[in-house]
Amino acid sequence: MTLSTDPTMAETLLADRVRTARSSEVRKVFMASQKRGVISFAGGAPYLGVLPFDRLAASARRIMAGSGAVSLQYGASQGIPELRRHVCALMELEGISADPDDIVVTSGSQQALDLAARILVNPGDVIFAEAPSYAGGLAVFTGYQAEIIHVPVDGEGLVPEELEQAIAAVQTTGRTAKGLYTIPNFQNPRGINLSAERRHQIGEICRRNGLLIFEDNPYGLLAFDGNTRRAIQPDFPDITMYFGSFSKIIAPGLRLGWVLPPAGLYSHFVNASETTLLNPPVYNQQLLCDYLDNPAWKATLDESRGLYEKKGAALVEALEQAMPAGTSWIHPTGGFYLWLTLPEGVDTGSLVFECIERGVAYVPGTAFYADGRGSNELRLSFCLPTIDEIRKGGAILGQLFREATEAGTACAAATDDRPRNHPGRPSKTS
Ligand SMILES: Cc1ncc(COP(=O)(O)O)c(C=O)c1O
C-alpha cells in the first residue's frame, strides 16, 4: 500500500499526543555542536576514555564464541537473571533490598521512564517535577499528555512545603495528580542533592496524598567523595518506582537501565516492555555482566569520579575568571552538571547558536522547564571535554555573556534616564 507522500496530508494523521509534543531543544543544540572543533558542554555524555577496551573486546569475542546462539537469540522480557542480580547488588549500596525477580531491565532508564508514563498517565494527569528538571523526563510525561507542574527547589533540593501547596492547588481544580518525578542525586540539570530529611518528608507527603514517586537515579554512584546516599525507595517501596541506569557509570552505548516498581505494577511494566521492545538485547547484557563480574570495574568508576571532580573544579575556576557580575552557579559535588544563572535579561536561548559559532555548546535553561521559564539560565555538562577545553570553553562563554550583559545594560541605560545609585558588582555564588 502506498500512503500519500504529501507531508501535510501525513501530518493531518498524527495522533493528538504527538501534535502537542515540542521538538527536543537539546537535540537541536547537539546537532549543531557536532561541527568539528566545537567544545561541547551540551550532552550528558560520560567520558569513556577510562574504559578497558581491550578487556571488553576480549570479553565480547569470548561471549560470542562461547554462547553466540544465545547472545543473538530473543531473550527474557525482564532481562537476563545474571544482570538482574548485579542490579540488586548495586542498589544495596543505596539501602535498597530487592530480589532479581522484582527488576525489569530496559533499554536505558529512558525506556523505563517511558514505560512508567505509558502505564500510568492519562491525558490531563498532573506530574510534579523539580524546577528545573531533566528535559528527557519531562518530554516523556508531556508526550503522554500529562501536565507538568514544577515545584521550587533550593540548595537542599525540592522544597516539601512547596510540594504540599502545589498538591493542594491541583486538588481544588479536581484534576488527577499521579506522582512526583524527582532526581534526588546530582540532579539533572542543577547538580544538587535532595537532603535525607527531605527525602523522608517528601515520601510522607506523597503517601498521604496518594501520589507515586518516580525516583530517577542515574548519577547516585557519582559523588566526588565516593559516598552513596540512601534512596527514597527503601522507606517508601509501596509508592516508589526506582529507575537506574548503566549509562553514566559505565557506557550509554550499551543502552541498559532498569526499573524497580512497586509490586503491584511489576507485571504492567513487563507487559509494556514486551510491546515496545520484546526484550533488552541479550548480547549487551552478557557483555555488561562479564564486565561487572570483575571487581576492577569499581576502580574504573573511581577513576571516572576523580576525573569528573577535577573537570568540575576546572570549570568553576574558568567561570570565576570569566563570567559577568551577577552570574551565579552551584559548585558541583558529583554527577555531570553545573547550572548557571545569568543576570535577568540575558537570553541564553537566543545566544546559543552564536556561542556554537564561537566554538562552545551549552543547553539553554528553557529546555528544562515545561512552562517556558529559564531564559537566563543554562546547563553545562563538564564530564566529556578535556581540562584544557574546559578552560578555553569557559573563557569563550564568559566573553559572550559579558558582551551580552554589557549590551543589555547599555540598552537599559538608553531607555531609562531615571537617576540611580551605582548598583555595585554583585558577587558570584559557588
Ligand atoms: C536524569 C536522567 N534520567 C534518565 C536519563 C536517560 O538515561 P539512559 O536512558 O541512558 O539510561 C538521563 C540521561 O541523561 C538522565 O539525565
The ligand as an SDF file (V2000), in Angstrom:
LIG
                    3D

 16 16  0  0  0  0  0  0  0  0999 V2000
   18.0210   12.1670   34.9560 C   0  0  0  0  0  0  0  0  0  0  0  0
   18.1460   11.2630   33.7820 C   0  0  0  0  0  0  0  0  0  0  0  0
   17.3240   10.2240   33.6580 N   0  0  0  0  0  0  0  0  0  0  0  0
   17.3980    9.3750   32.6310 C   0  0  0  0  0  0  0  0  0  0  0  0
   18.3370    9.5520   31.6370 C   0  0  0  0  0  0  0  0  0  0  0  0
   18.3690    8.5760   30.4930 C   0  0  0  0  0  0  0  0  0  0  0  0
   19.4820    7.7600   30.5910 O   0  0  0  0  0  0  0  0  0  0  0  0
   19.6490    6.3640   29.8460 P   0  0  0  0  0  0  0  0  0  0  0  0
   18.4270    6.1220   29.0320 O   0  0  0  0  0  0  0  0  0  0  0  0
   20.8610    6.4930   29.0100 O   0  0  0  0  0  0  0  0  0  0  0  0
   19.7740    5.3500   30.9360 O   0  0  0  0  0  0  0  0  0  0  0  0
   19.2190   10.6290   31.7050 C   0  0  0  0  0  0  0  0  0  0  0  0
   20.1850   10.8860   30.6360 C   0  0  0  0  0  0  0  0  0  0  0  0
   20.7790   11.9330   30.5230 O   0  0  0  0  0  0  0  0  0  0  0  0
   19.1300   11.4970   32.8170 C   0  0  0  0  0  0  0  0  0  0  0  0
   19.9610   12.5340   32.9830 O   0  0  0  0  0  0  0  0  0  0  0  0
  1  2  1  0
  2  3  1  0
  2 15  2  0
  3  4  2  0
  4  5  1  0
  5  6  1  0
  5 12  2  0
  6  7  1  0
  7  8  1  0
  8  9  2  0
  8 10  1  0
  8 11  1  0
 12 13  1  0
 12 15  1  0
 13 14  2  0
 15 16  1  0
M  END
$$$$
